[in-house]
């Protein structure tokens, strides 16, 4: 039996990081969440790009997990295509 994985990518805004230790702690914590396949945090760009299974996580749940660590995080507004 195979499971279908619905991978999505989101770039979260992350405020409050001051050093490489902040980057590593976010990558370790969020990277360990169920459904997260990959995370890359950029101190310079104040962002985190996350590849995840959208049946297990959502952009909002990922941003909330970052906020639970003491950082400000938000999901950029997405523009809809008509």
N, C-alpha and C positions, 0 to 999 in steps of 0.2 A: 504494500500500500504506500503510495507516495503522497506527500503533502505539498500543496501548491503554496509557494512563498511569494507574497506580493511585496517586492522591495520598492521602497520609496526613498527619496533623498530630500533633506530639508537643511537649510542654512539658518541657524538660530543666531540672533543677536545676543551677545553675552557681555555685560558690563560688570566692572568690579574686579577684573583680573589684574594682578600687579606684577606677576613674575611667572617664570617657567614652572614653578611648583603648582601654581593655580591651574595652569594648562594640564599638567600631568594628573592632578587630582580629578579634574573634570573628565578627562579621557578615560581614566581608570573607573570612575564611578558610573558614568553614563555607558561606557563600553561594556560594563558587566550586566546591564539591564537585559531582561528577556526580550528577544527580538531585535536587539541592536547588533548589526553586523560589522559596522565600522564607524569610527568617529575621528575627526581631525579638527583640533582646536587651534585657532590662530590668535595669539595675544595681540599682534599688530592690527589685525582687522577686527578684533573684538567679536569674533564669530566662532561658531561650531558647526561643522558640516557633518550630518549624521545620515548614514544609510541604515534603514531599518525595515522590518516586516510590519506593514501597516495593519495586519490582523492582530498584532501584539502590542504595538505602541502607536501613538499619534504625535504629530508635532507639538500639540499642546501638552501632552503628558511628558514629553522630553524636556520642554521648556520648564515645566513645573518641577521636574527632578533637578534641573540646574538651579532653580530658585531655592529649592530645599537645601542646597549646599551653601547658600548665602550670597549667591550672585544674582544680579538682575538679568532676566532672560525674556526674550519675546520672539514670537513667530512673525516674520515680515508679512504684511498683507499681500495676498496673492491676487494677481489680476486675472479676471475670468476672460476666457476667449469665447466670443459668440459667433 
